[in-house]
Amino acid sequence: MTALAVPRLRRPRVAALLGWSAAAVALALVIRALVAGAPAPRPAPAVLAGPSGSFHLAYPAASWHPVAVPGTVAALRRQDGRGLLIVREIRSVAGSAQSIATELTARLRATIPGFRPVSAKLVSLRSGRALLYTFVRDGGRAVQSLVVAPVGGRTWSMDVTAPAGARSAVTEAGRMIASFGA
């Protein structure tokens, strides 16, 4: 009698599926925070101001704090280490959101190990429209979003990184990004 062979799941496929699942959940939380916000009352946020008041970003002081990161204008780290938000001034960006996302995908794919794009879309921030580009890295162990937002005649880049599964960090980061403006 011959036993039926049951195919084993390959670990890389399982890891990729878990990474994509974590990225999808993180993206959904960021979008929910950007679009609807959370209905529960929260303590008044602290405000991080850019150089000479060039931008303002509200953040929950109970769970995030300013840190010094070389090469950045401002940075916030989550108290438990499960999130980092960095703000940099960048050169002005020209082109459609689609062309910018295509160029960004090529550049990131060439430089980031385990890079997988998740989405690129225009979102509304306090400052106006911005490009939100989300991807997973390191085999799905981390989720990262890049935001390109003009404020006051200058262009800013926000880079948010969190480990897969850090739902509260991603939700808070989404709210912080939405608050970005002059």
N, C-alpha and C positions, 0 to 999 in steps of 0.2 A: 504494500500500500504506500502510495506516495503522498507525503504531506504537502499541503499548499504552501508556497512560499509567500510570506507577507513582506512587502517592501518596507524597509526601515526608512524613517524620515531622516533626511540628511540634516545635520546640525546647521550648516550654512543657510539652508532654506528656512529652518525654524528661526534662526537668529535674525535673518532678514525680515521675516514676517513679524517677529516681535518688534524689531526696530521700526518698521513701517507703522505698526499699530500704535506704538508709543508716540510716534511723530504725528499721526492723525489725531490722537487724543489731545496732544499738546497744541496742535494747530486749532482744533475746535475750541479749546479753552481760551486761547489768545483772541480768536475771532469773537467769541462770546463776550469777552471782557471789553473788546474794542467797540462792538456794536451795541450791546445791551447793558453792559455794566452789571454789577451785582446788586440785588435788591436789598440785601441786609445792610444796616447802618454800620459804618466803620468810623474809627477815631479819625479826627482831623489829620490829614497827611502833613508831613514835613515837605518843604520845597527846596529843591536843589536848583541854584541859579548858575547860569553860564557866565563866562567872563563879561563884565560890565552889564550884567542883566540881559545878555543876548538871547537867552532862552530860560524857561522855567520848566521844571519837571517835578510833579508831586509824587511822593513815595511814602509807604507805610514805615515810619521810623521804628515801630515795634519789631519789624522783621528785616529791614534793610538799613545799611549805613554807608556813608560816603567812604571811599578808599582812594588812595593815590595809585594810579596805574600809569607808568611812563608812556608818553606819546598820546595821552588822551586829554580832553578838556575837562571831563568829569567821569566819575565811575561810582557805581553803587554795588555792594555785595550783600547778599542775603546773609543774615546772622548765622544760619546753619550751614553756610557754604554751598547751598544748592542752587545758586543763581548769581549771575554777574551781568550787569548792564554797563556798557561803556558808551560814551558820547565823544565823537570826534568831529572837527570841522573838516569838510572835504571840498574839493573843487566843485564848481557847479556842474550838474549832470544834464546832458542834452540827449534828446531822443525820446521815443515812446517807451512806455512801461515795458512793453514786450521786447523791444530791442535792448533795453538796459538789463532785463532779466536774462535774455539769451547770452549777452556778454558776460554777465556775472556768473551764470552757470558754467560757461567754458573756463573762466578764470578759477573758480572754486574747485571744479572737478580736477584741474591740473595741480592744485596745491593742498587739498585737504584729504587725508586718508579716510576711506569709507564714506565719501560724500555721496548723498542721494537727495536730489531736490524734492520738495514736498509741494510748495505752492509759491506763486508770485501774484500779488494783487494790490490794487490801490485801496487804501483805507483812509478814513477821515480821522484826523487828530485835531486837537484844539488849535493847532497852527494851520490846518487846512489838509489838503490831500498829500499822501505820502505813499511810497512804494514799500510794501511789506513782503520780504522774501524769506521763506522758511525752508530749512533743510535738516536732515539728520547727518550725523558724522560718527566716526569711530564704530562702525558696524551697528548703529542704532543705539549706542549707549548715551548719546548726547543729542539734544535738539538745539538748534540755533536759528535765530531770526535776525535779519538785517533790515533796518528801516532807513530810508533816505527821505529826509524831510527838509523843505526850505522854511526858514524863519527869518524874517527881517532882512531880506536880501542876501542871506548867507545860506549855505547848504550844510546840513548836519547828517551824520551817520550814527545810528544807534545799533549796537551789537549786543544781543541778549543771548546768553548761553545757560542752559540748565540740563541736568541729567534726565534721561528718560524716566518718566514716572513721577517727576517733581511737579505735580499738578498745582499745588498752591503757589509755588514759585512762578510758574508760567502764567497763572491767572493774575497774580500781582504785577508781573512784568507787563502784561497786556494793559492793565489799568495805567501803569506808569507811562507806557508809550502813548496811550490815548491822551494823557494830560500834557504832552509835550507842546510847548508854544512859547510865544513872547511874553 
